[in-house]
């Protein structure tokens, strides 16, 4: 498996990406695979989204001039709406971008992570053997996800606030920072922090 530590995408000069994982859902709390299932935020997730808006409002006075985009999934849309409301902006004035939807987990969606070793031992073994390249039935691998997210990253024309998902956050860092792809599926993806990516560096806010 060739997963060398090489950056494959570069943001345009002067572009910063503020990449936010959607707030918590009940399925996150249960450690249940969501993928592209449309699961709403829970109360903690809504509070996390409002916190993000407050952080951006306090630290980025020029934030209203940025692009605002989200995944088309409900939990990302609701997170963005709450962020924009906290910024005093029109809650619905942002674009939905299919390329930053979550990794599709195919036949694993809706399953509890703790139950998969018994329910799908073959798939579980395949994922353990190649976490970056393994593809669930009717789903995507991290390699597949990185291809579509990389195309989106390369096309960013101005600084952007994007609400997306854990898998997208991981592959974006792999592509932009040259992280060994074998490590990408295991990168932390907190729901209570904002990830800033610019000039080949990252920072949590």
Buried (B, 14 or more C-beta within 10 A) or exposed (E): EEBEEEEBBEBEEEBBBBBBBBBBBBBBEEEBBBBBBEBBBBEBBBBBBBBBBEBBBEEBEEBEEBBBBBBBBBBBBBBBBBBBBBBEBEBEEBEBBEBBBBBBBBBBBEBEEEEBEEEBEEBBEBBEEBBBBBBBEEBBBBBBBBBBBBEBBEEBEEBBBBBBBBBBBBBBBBBBBBBEBBBBBEBEBEBBBBBBBBEEEBEEB
